[in-house]
């Protein structure tokens, strides 16, 4: 992809993704709300800009990795952003937001003949730096084909296509977050329950996580 890419949001996830792109020789215009945070990237070939609209190339690709719905909406509706993106432009939205927000912003893009592509992120900052992100996507097929090499360059080890309906990839991300939080809560509550009934919680965890040699005669249900 030889075109200049816009990148908005240089937080804990965005920054390593930008570094991955620069390492693959992508030309980037980068913006962050905190003044000066983008400046060090100039030494590696990025072009820092002072407004979200300045990161946008007409008909080009712009990526956002922002904190929440409010931050994403403020960028998309900022002065000139959608007008400059215009016909043929693709906005790769990677923030975790509500499905309703994704659909509303997709409708705004359509009014300007551009496309919003959902590309949600599973992975912590260290996973981004190690190119071990999992990314569910949803949106028009032509946009997915166009940005797939870009997602790989950002650090995706797996990209999963959930069709063209906006909101689908967001729902996948929220479902995944629910499972992760539920598992974390279970790992806290279960040992606590056992301890209240006289069980050493460390012994419980040791038993449940210990690897044993498989006995081919043992029922599958008791194998770990």
LOSE-559773 format. One record per residue: x, y, z of N, C-alpha, C in turn; chain; residue in one letter. Coordinates in Angstrom, 1 decimal. Each point is the difference from the previous one (the first is absolute). Layout:
BEGIN
((X Y Z) (X Y Z) (X Y Z) A a)
...
//
This chain:
BEGIN
((0.9 -1.2 0.0) (-0.9 1.2 0.0) (0.9 1.2 0.0) A x)
((0.1 0.7 -1.1) (0.9 1.1 -0.2) (-0.6 1.4 0.5) A x)
((-1.3 0.0 0.1) (-0.7 1.3 0.4) (0.3 0.4 1.4) A x)
((0.0 1.3 0.3) (0.2 0.4 1.4) (-1.3 -0.3 0.8) A x)
((0.3 -0.6 1.2) (-1.1 -0.4 0.9) (-0.1 1.0 1.1) A x)
((-1.2 0.3 0.4) (-0.3 0.8 1.2) (-0.1 -0.8 1.2) A x)
((0.5 0.4 1.1) (-0.1 -0.8 1.3) (-0.3 1.0 1.1) A x)
((-1.2 -0.2 0.6) (-0.4 0.8 1.1) (-0.2 -0.7 1.3) A x)
((0.8 0.3 1.0) (0.0 -0.7 1.3) (1.3 -0.7 0.2) A x)
((0.9 0.6 0.9) (1.3 -0.6 0.3) (0.1 -0.4 1.5) A x)
((-1.1 -0.7 0.4) (0.0 -0.5 1.4) (0.8 -1.3 0.1) A x)
((-0.3 -0.7 1.0) (0.8 -1.2 0.3) (-0.1 -1.1 -1.1) A x)
((-1.1 0.0 -0.7) (-0.2 -1.0 -1.1) (0.5 0.7 -1.3) A x)
((-0.4 1.2 -0.2) (0.2 0.7 -1.3) (1.5 0.1 -0.3) A x)
((0.8 0.4 1.1) (1.4 0.3 -0.2) (0.8 -1.2 -0.6) A x)
((-0.1 -1.2 0.6) (0.7 -1.2 -0.5) (-0.5 -0.3 -1.4) A x)
((-1.3 0.2 -0.3) (-0.5 -0.3 -1.3) (0.6 0.9 -1.1) A x)
((0.2 1.3 0.4) (0.6 1.0 -0.9) (1.5 -0.5 -0.2) A x)
((0.7 -0.3 1.0) (1.4 -0.5 -0.1) (0.1 -1.2 -1.0) A x)
((-1.0 -0.9 0.1) (0.0 -1.1 -0.9) (-0.1 0.4 -1.4) A x)
((-0.9 1.0 -0.3) (-0.2 0.5 -1.3) (1.2 0.7 -0.6) A x)
((0.7 0.8 0.9) (1.2 0.7 -0.5) (1.1 -1.0 -0.2) A x)
((0.0 -1.1 0.7) (1.0 -1.1 -0.2) (-0.2 -0.6 -1.4) A x)
((-1.2 0.0 -0.5) (-0.3 -0.6 -1.3) (0.0 1.1 -1.1) A x)
((0.6 1.2 0.3) (0.2 1.1 -0.9) (-1.3 0.6 -0.5) A x)
((-1.1 0.0 0.8) (-1.2 0.7 -0.4) (0.2 1.5 0.3) A x)
((-0.6 0.8 -0.9) (0.0 1.4 0.2) (-1.2 0.4 0.9) A x)
((0.3 0.7 1.1) (-1.1 0.3 0.9) (0.0 1.5 0.4) A x)
((-1.3 0.5 0.1) (-0.3 1.2 0.6) (-0.6 -0.3 1.3) A x)
((0.5 0.5 1.2) (-0.5 -0.5 1.3) (-0.4 1.2 0.8) A x)
((-1.1 -0.2 0.7) (-0.6 1.0 0.9) (-0.3 -0.6 1.3) A x)
((0.3 0.7 1.1) (-0.5 -0.3 1.3) (-0.5 1.2 0.8) A x)
((-1.0 -0.2 0.8) (-0.6 1.2 0.7) (1.0 0.7 0.9) A x)
((0.9 -0.8 0.6) (1.1 0.6 0.9) (1.0 0.7 -0.9) A x)
((0.2 1.3 0.1) (1.0 0.6 -0.9) (1.4 -0.5 0.2) A x)
((0.7 -0.3 -1.0) (1.4 -0.4 0.1) (0.2 -1.5 0.0) A x)
((-1.0 -0.8 0.3) (0.2 -1.4 0.2) (0.4 -0.7 -1.4) A x)
((-0.5 0.6 -1.1) (0.4 -0.5 -1.3) (1.4 0.4 -0.5) A x)
((0.5 1.0 0.6) (1.3 0.6 -0.5) (1.1 -1.0 -0.1) A x)
((0.3 -0.8 1.1) (1.1 -0.9 -0.1) (-0.1 -1.0 -1.2) A x)
((-1.2 -0.2 -0.5) (-0.1 -1.0 -1.2) (0.5 0.6 -1.3) A x)
((0.2 1.3 0.0) (0.5 0.7 -1.2) (1.4 -0.6 -0.3) A x)
((0.8 -0.3 1.0) (1.3 -0.6 -0.3) (0.0 -1.3 -0.7) A x)
((-1.2 -0.7 0.0) (-0.1 -1.3 -0.6) (-0.8 0.1 -1.3) A x)
((-0.3 1.3 -0.4) (-0.6 0.1 -1.3) (-1.5 0.4 0.0) A x)
((-0.6 0.1 1.2) (-1.4 0.4 0.0) (-0.1 1.6 -0.1) A x)
((-1.1 0.5 -0.4) (-0.3 1.4 -0.1) (-1.0 0.4 1.1) A x)
((0.4 0.6 1.1) (-1.0 0.4 1.0) (-0.8 1.2 -0.5) A x)
((-1.3 0.0 0.3) (-0.9 1.0 -0.4) (-0.8 0.5 1.2) A x)
((-0.6 1.2 -0.1) (-0.6 0.7 1.2) (-1.5 -0.2 0.1) A x)
((-0.6 -0.5 -1.1) (-1.5 -0.2 0.1) (-0.3 -1.4 -0.7) A x)
((-1.1 -0.6 0.5) (-0.4 -1.3 -0.7) (-0.1 0.1 -1.5) A x)
((-0.6 1.1 -0.4) (-0.2 0.2 -1.5) (1.3 0.0 -0.8) A x)
((1.0 0.4 0.7) (1.3 0.1 -0.7) (0.6 -1.4 -0.2) A x)
((-0.5 -1.0 0.7) (0.5 -1.4 -0.2) (-0.7 -0.6 -1.2) A x)
((-1.0 0.6 -0.5) (-0.9 -0.6 -1.0) (0.5 0.3 -1.4) A x)
((0.1 -1.0 -0.9) (0.2 0.2 -1.4) (-1.3 -0.2 -0.8) A x)
((-0.4 0.9 -0.9) (-1.2 -0.2 -0.7) (-0.1 -1.3 -0.7) A x)
((-1.0 -0.8 0.3) (-0.2 -1.3 -0.6) (1.0 -1.0 0.6) A x)
((0.7 0.3 1.1) (1.0 -0.9 0.5) (-0.5 -0.8 1.2) A x)
((1.0 -0.5 0.8) (-0.3 -0.8 1.1) (0.4 0.7 1.3) A x)
((-0.9 0.1 1.0) (0.4 0.5 1.3) (-0.4 -0.9 1.1) A x)
((0.9 -0.2 1.0) (-0.3 -1.0 1.0) (-0.2 0.8 1.3) A x)
((-0.9 -0.4 0.8) (-0.2 0.6 1.4) (0.1 -1.1 1.0) A x)
((0.8 0.3 1.1) (0.0 -0.9 1.2) (-0.1 0.9 1.2) A x)
((-1.3 0.2 0.4) (-0.4 1.0 1.0) (-0.6 -0.7 1.2) A x)
((-0.2 0.8 1.1) (-0.4 -0.5 1.3) (-1.4 -0.6 0.0) A x)
((-1.0 0.8 -0.5) (-1.4 -0.4 0.2) (-0.8 0.7 -1.1) A x)
((-1.3 -0.2 0.2) (-1.0 0.5 -1.0) (0.1 1.5 -0.2) A x)
((0.1 0.7 1.1) (0.1 1.5 0.0) (1.2 0.5 -0.8) A x)
((1.2 -0.6 0.3) (1.2 0.3 -0.7) (-0.1 -0.2 -1.5) A x)
((-0.6 -1.2 -0.4) (-0.1 -0.3 -1.4) (-1.0 0.9 -0.7) A x)
((-1.1 0.3 0.6) (-1.0 0.9 -0.6) (0.6 1.4 -0.1) A x)
((0.8 0.4 0.9) (0.6 1.4 -0.1) (1.0 0.1 -1.2) A x)
((0.7 -1.1 -0.3) (0.9 0.0 -1.1) (-0.8 0.0 -1.3) A x)
((-0.9 -1.0 -0.1) (-0.7 -0.1 -1.3) (-0.8 1.2 -0.3) A x)
((-0.6 0.7 1.0) (-0.8 1.2 -0.3) (0.8 1.3 0.1) A x)
((1.3 -0.2 0.2) (0.9 1.2 0.0) (0.0 0.7 -1.3) A x)
((0.3 1.3 0.0) (0.0 0.8 -1.2) (0.8 -0.5 -1.2) A x)
((-0.7 -0.4 -1.0) (0.6 -0.4 -1.3) (0.4 -1.4 -0.1) A x)
((-0.2 -0.8 1.1) (0.5 -1.4 -0.1) (-0.7 -0.8 -1.0) A x)
((-1.3 -0.1 0.0) (-0.7 -0.8 -1.0) (-0.1 0.7 -1.4) A x)
((0.0 1.3 0.0) (0.0 0.7 -1.3) (1.3 -0.4 -0.7) A x)
((1.2 0.0 0.7) (1.2 -0.2 -0.7) (0.2 -1.5 -0.4) A x)
((-0.5 -0.9 0.9) (0.1 -1.4 -0.3) (-0.8 -0.3 -1.3) A x)
((-1.2 0.4 -0.1) (-0.7 0.0 -1.2) (-0.2 -1.3 -0.8) A x)
((-0.3 0.1 -1.2) (-0.3 -1.1 -0.9) (1.2 -1.0 0.0) A x)
((-0.3 -1.2 0.2) (1.1 -1.1 0.0) (0.8 -0.1 1.2) A x)
((-0.2 0.9 1.0) (0.8 0.0 1.2) (-0.5 -1.1 1.0) A x)
((1.0 -0.5 0.7) (-0.3 -1.1 1.0) (0.5 0.4 1.3) A x)
((-0.9 0.0 1.0) (0.4 0.2 1.4) (0.0 -1.3 0.7) A x)
((1.2 -0.5 0.5) (0.1 -1.2 0.7) (-0.1 0.3 1.5) A x)
((-1.2 -0.3 0.5) (-0.3 0.3 1.4) (0.3 -1.1 0.9) A x)
((1.0 0.2 0.9) (0.5 -1.1 0.9) (-0.3 0.2 1.4) A x)
((-0.8 1.0 0.4) (-0.4 0.2 1.4) (-1.1 -0.9 0.4) A x)
((0.0 -0.4 1.3) (-1.1 -0.8 0.5) (-1.1 1.0 0.4) A x)
((-1.1 -0.1 -0.7) (-1.2 0.9 0.2) (-1.2 -0.9 0.0) A x)
((-1.2 0.7 0.1) (-1.2 -0.7 0.0) (-0.4 -0.3 -1.5) A x)
((-0.7 -1.1 -0.3) (-0.5 -0.2 -1.3) (-0.8 1.1 -0.6) A x)
((-0.8 0.6 0.8) (-0.8 1.2 -0.4) (0.8 1.1 -0.5) A x)
((1.1 0.3 0.7) (0.9 1.0 -0.4) (0.7 -0.3 -1.3) A x)
((0.4 -1.2 -0.2) (0.6 -0.5 -1.3) (-1.0 0.2 -1.1) A x)
((-1.3 -0.3 0.2) (-0.9 0.1 -1.1) (-0.3 1.5 -0.3) A x)
((-0.1 0.8 1.0) (-0.3 1.4 -0.2) (1.1 0.7 -0.8) A x)
((1.3 -0.3 0.4) (1.1 0.6 -0.7) (0.2 -0.6 -1.4) A x)
((-0.4 -1.2 -0.2) (0.0 -0.6 -1.4) (-0.9 0.8 -0.9) A x)
((-1.2 0.3 0.6) (-1.0 0.8 -0.8) (0.5 1.4 -0.4) A x)
((0.8 0.6 1.0) (0.6 1.3 -0.3) (1.0 -0.1 -1.2) A x)
((0.8 -1.1 0.1) (1.0 -0.2 -1.1) (-0.7 -0.1 -1.4) A x)
((-1.1 -0.8 0.0) (-0.7 -0.3 -1.2) (-0.5 1.3 -0.6) A x)
((-0.4 1.0 0.8) (-0.5 1.3 -0.5) (1.1 0.7 -0.7) A x)
((1.3 -0.3 0.3) (1.1 0.6 -0.7) (0.7 -0.9 -1.0) A x)
((-0.7 -1.1 -0.3) (0.5 -1.0 -1.0) (1.3 -0.7 0.4) A x)
((0.3 0.0 1.3) (1.1 -0.7 0.5) (-0.5 -1.2 0.8) A x)
((0.9 -0.8 0.5) (-0.4 -1.3 0.7) (0.7 -0.1 1.4) A x)
((-0.7 -0.4 0.9) (0.5 -0.4 1.3) (0.2 -1.5 0.1) A x)
((1.2 -0.5 0.3) (0.2 -1.4 0.1) (0.3 -0.3 1.5) A x)
((-0.7 -0.9 0.6) (0.3 -0.4 1.3) (1.2 -1.0 0.1) A x)
((0.9 0.3 0.8) (1.2 -0.9 0.3) (0.3 0.1 1.4) A x)
((-0.6 -0.9 0.8) (0.2 0.1 1.5) (1.2 -0.8 0.4) A x)
((0.5 0.3 1.2) (1.3 -0.5 0.4) (-0.1 -0.9 1.2) A x)
((0.5 -1.2 -0.1) (0.2 -0.9 1.2) (1.5 -0.1 0.2) A x)
((0.5 0.5 1.1) (1.5 0.0 0.3) (0.4 1.2 0.8) A x)
((1.0 -0.2 0.9) (0.5 1.0 0.8) (1.1 0.8 -0.8) A x)
((0.5 1.1 0.5) (1.1 0.7 -0.7) (1.2 -0.9 -0.3) A x)
((0.4 -0.8 0.9) (1.2 -0.9 -0.3) (-0.3 -1.0 -1.1) A x)
((-1.3 -0.4 -0.2) (-0.4 -0.8 -1.1) (0.1 0.7 -1.3) A x)
((-0.4 1.3 0.1) (0.1 0.8 -1.2) (1.5 0.2 -0.5) A x)
((0.9 0.2 1.0) (1.4 0.1 -0.4) (0.6 -1.2 -0.5) A x)
((-0.6 -1.2 0.4) (0.5 -1.3 -0.4) (-0.7 -0.5 -1.2) A x)
((-0.9 0.8 -0.6) (-0.8 -0.4 -1.2) (-0.9 -1.2 0.3) A x)
((-0.7 0.0 1.2) (-0.8 -1.1 0.4) (-1.4 0.4 0.3) A x)
((-0.5 0.9 -0.8) (-1.4 0.5 0.2) (-1.0 -0.9 -0.7) A x)
((-1.2 -0.1 0.5) (-1.1 -0.7 -0.7) (-1.0 1.1 -0.3) A x)
((-0.5 0.1 -1.3) (-0.8 1.1 -0.4) (-1.2 -0.5 -0.8) A x)
((-1.2 0.1 0.6) (-1.3 -0.3 -0.7) (-0.3 1.3 -0.8) A x)
((-0.5 -0.3 -1.3) (-0.3 1.2 -0.9) (-1.4 -0.2 -0.5) A x)
((-0.6 1.1 -0.4) (-1.3 0.0 -0.7) (-0.2 1.3 -0.8) A x)
((-0.6 -0.2 -1.2) (-0.2 1.2 -0.8) (0.1 -0.5 -1.5) A x)
((-0.1 1.0 -0.9) (0.0 -0.4 -1.4) (1.2 -0.8 -0.5) A x)
((-0.2 -1.0 -0.8) (1.1 -0.9 -0.4) (1.1 0.8 -0.7) A x)
((-0.3 1.0 -0.8) (1.1 0.7 -0.7) (0.9 0.7 1.0) A x)
((-0.6 0.6 1.1) (0.8 0.6 1.0) (0.9 -1.0 0.7) A x)
((-0.6 -1.1 0.3) (0.8 -1.1 0.7) (1.1 -0.4 -0.8) A x)
((-0.2 -0.2 -1.3) (1.1 -0.4 -0.9) (1.1 1.0 0.0) A x)
((-0.4 1.3 0.0) (0.9 1.1 -0.1) (0.9 0.1 1.2) A x)
((-0.5 -0.2 1.2) (0.7 0.3 1.2) (0.6 -1.3 0.7) A x)
((-0.3 -1.2 -0.6) (0.6 -1.2 0.7) (1.5 0.0 0.1) A x)
((0.7 0.4 -1.1) (1.5 0.1 0.2) (0.4 1.0 1.1) A x)
((-0.8 1.0 0.2) (0.3 1.0 1.0) (-0.2 -0.6 1.4) A x)
((-1.0 -0.7 0.2) (-0.3 -0.7 1.3) (1.2 -1.0 0.3) A x)
((0.4 -0.7 -1.0) (1.1 -0.9 0.2) (1.3 0.8 0.4) A x)
((0.2 1.1 -0.6) (1.2 0.8 0.3) (-0.1 0.6 1.4) A x)
((-1.2 0.3 0.4) (-0.2 0.6 1.4) (0.4 -1.0 1.1) A x)
((-0.1 -1.3 -0.3) (0.3 -1.0 1.0) (-1.0 -1.0 0.2) A x)
((-0.9 -0.2 -1.0) (-1.0 -1.1 0.2) (0.6 -1.4 -0.3) A x)
((-0.2 -0.9 0.9) (0.4 -1.4 -0.3) (-1.3 -0.8 -0.5) A x)
((-1.1 0.6 0.2) (-1.3 -0.6 -0.5) (-1.0 1.1 -0.3) A x)
((-0.6 -0.1 -1.2) (-1.1 0.9 -0.3) (-1.3 -0.8 -0.3) A x)
((-1.1 0.3 0.6) (-1.2 -0.8 -0.1) (-1.1 0.8 -0.6) A x)
((-0.6 -0.5 -1.1) (-1.0 0.8 -0.8) (-1.4 -0.4 0.5) A x)
((-0.7 1.0 0.5) (-1.4 -0.2 0.5) (-1.0 0.6 -0.9) A x)
((0.3 0.1 -1.3) (-0.9 0.5 -1.0) (-0.1 1.5 -0.2) A x)
((-1.0 0.4 -0.6) (-0.1 1.4 -0.4) (-0.9 0.9 0.9) A x)
((-0.7 -0.6 0.9) (-0.9 0.7 0.9) (0.8 0.8 1.1) A x)
((-0.1 1.3 0.0) (0.6 0.8 1.0) (-0.6 -0.3 1.3) A x)
((0.8 -0.2 1.0) (-0.4 -0.3 1.4) (0.4 -1.4 0.3) A x)
((0.2 -0.9 -1.0) (0.3 -1.4 0.2) (1.4 -0.1 0.7) A x)
((1.0 0.6 -0.5) (1.4 -0.1 0.6) (0.0 0.6 1.4) A x)
((-0.8 1.1 0.2) (-0.1 0.6 1.3) (-0.7 -1.0 1.0) A x)
((-1.0 -0.7 -0.4) (-0.7 -0.9 0.8) (1.0 -1.2 0.4) A x)
((0.8 -0.4 -0.9) (1.0 -1.0 0.3) (1.0 0.4 1.0) A x)
((0.4 1.3 -0.1) (1.0 0.5 1.0) (-0.7 0.1 1.4) A x)
((-1.2 0.5 0.0) (-0.7 0.1 1.3) (-0.3 -1.4 0.6) A x)
((-0.3 -1.0 -0.8) (-0.2 -1.3 0.5) (1.3 -0.6 0.5) A x)
((1.1 0.2 -0.7) (1.3 -0.4 0.5) (0.4 0.6 1.3) A x)
((-0.3 1.3 0.1) (0.3 0.7 1.3) (-0.8 -0.6 1.1) A x)
((-1.3 -0.3 -0.2) (-0.8 -0.6 1.0) (0.5 -1.3 0.5) A x)
((0.5 -0.8 -1.0) (0.5 -1.3 0.4) (1.3 0.1 0.8) A x)
((0.8 1.0 -0.4) (1.3 0.2 0.7) (-0.3 0.5 1.5) A x)
((-0.9 0.9 0.1) (-0.3 0.6 1.3) (-0.6 -1.1 0.9) A x)
((-0.9 -0.8 -0.6) (-0.7 -1.1 0.7) (1.0 -1.0 0.5) A x)
((1.0 -0.3 -0.8) (1.0 -1.0 0.4) (0.8 0.5 1.1) A x)
((0.4 1.3 -0.1) (0.8 0.6 1.1) (-0.8 0.0 1.3) A x)
((-1.3 0.3 0.0) (-0.8 0.0 1.2) (-0.1 -1.4 0.5) A x)
((-0.2 -1.0 -0.8) (-0.1 -1.3 0.4) (1.3 -0.5 0.7) A x)
((1.1 0.4 -0.5) (1.3 -0.4 0.6) (0.2 0.7 1.4) A x)
((-0.7 1.0 0.3) (0.0 0.7 1.3) (-1.0 -0.7 0.9) A x)
((-1.3 -0.1 -0.5) (-1.1 -0.5 0.8) (0.2 -1.5 0.4) A x)
((0.4 -0.8 -0.9) (0.1 -1.4 0.3) (0.9 -0.4 1.1) A x)
((1.3 0.5 0.0) (0.9 -0.2 1.2) (-0.6 0.6 1.3) A x)
((-0.7 1.1 -0.1) (-0.5 0.6 1.2) (-1.1 -0.8 0.6) A x)
((-0.9 -0.6 -0.9) (-1.0 -0.9 0.5) (0.6 -1.2 0.6) A x)
((1.0 -0.6 -0.6) (0.7 -1.2 0.6) (0.6 0.3 1.3) A x)
((0.6 1.2 0.1) (0.7 0.4 1.3) (-1.0 0.1 1.1) A x)
((-1.2 0.6 -0.3) (-1.0 0.1 1.0) (-0.5 -1.3 0.5) A x)
((0.2 -1.1 -0.7) (-0.4 -1.3 0.3) (1.2 -0.9 0.5) A x)
((1.1 0.7 0.5) (1.1 -0.7 0.6) (1.0 -0.6 -1.0) A x)
((0.0 0.4 -1.2) (0.9 -0.5 -1.0) (1.2 1.1 -0.2) A x)
((1.2 -0.5 -0.1) (1.1 0.8 -0.3) (-0.1 0.4 -1.5) A x)
((-0.2 1.3 -0.3) (-0.2 0.4 -1.4) (1.2 -0.3 -0.9) A x)
((1.2 0.1 0.6) (1.2 -0.4 -0.8) (0.0 -1.4 -0.4) A x)
((-0.4 -0.9 0.9) (-0.1 -1.4 -0.3) (-1.1 -0.3 -1.1) A x)
((-1.1 0.8 0.1) (-1.0 -0.1 -1.0) (0.5 0.3 -1.4) A x)
((0.7 1.2 -0.1) (0.5 0.4 -1.3) (1.1 -1.0 -0.5) A x)
((0.8 -0.5 0.9) (1.1 -0.9 -0.4) (-0.7 -1.3 -0.6) A x)
((-1.1 -0.4 0.6) (-0.7 -1.2 -0.5) (-0.6 0.2 -1.4) A x)
((-0.6 1.2 -0.1) (-0.7 0.3 -1.3) (0.9 0.3 -1.1) A x)
((1.2 0.4 0.3) (0.9 0.4 -1.1) (1.2 -1.0 -0.2) A x)
((0.1 -1.0 0.8) (1.1 -0.9 -0.1) (-0.1 -0.9 -1.2) A x)
((1.1 -0.2 -0.7) (0.0 -0.9 -1.2) (0.4 -1.4 0.5) A x)
((-0.8 -1.0 -0.4) (0.3 -1.4 0.3) (0.2 -0.8 -1.2) A x)
((0.8 -1.0 0.1) (0.1 -0.9 -1.1) (-1.3 -0.6 -0.3) A x)
((-0.4 0.0 -1.3) (-1.3 -0.6 -0.4) (0.1 -1.6 0.2) A x)
((-1.0 -0.4 0.7) (-0.2 -1.5 0.2) (-1.1 -0.4 -1.1) A x)
((0.4 -0.8 -1.0) (-1.0 -0.3 -1.0) (-1.2 -0.8 0.5) A x)
((0.1 -0.5 1.3) (-1.2 -0.7 0.6) (-0.9 0.9 0.7) A x)
((0.5 1.2 0.3) (-0.8 1.0 0.8) (-1.1 0.6 -0.9) A x)
((-1.2 0.3 0.6) (-1.1 0.7 -0.7) (0.5 1.4 -0.4) A x)
((-0.4 0.4 -1.2) (0.5 1.3 -0.6) (-0.4 1.1 1.0) A x)
((-1.1 -0.1 0.7) (-0.5 1.1 0.9) (1.0 0.3 1.1) A x)
((0.8 -0.9 0.4) (0.9 0.2 1.1) (1.4 0.3 -0.4) A x)
((0.3 0.0 -1.3) (1.3 0.4 -0.5) (0.2 1.5 0.0) A x)
((1.2 0.4 0.3) (0.3 1.5 -0.1) (1.2 0.2 -0.9) A x)
//
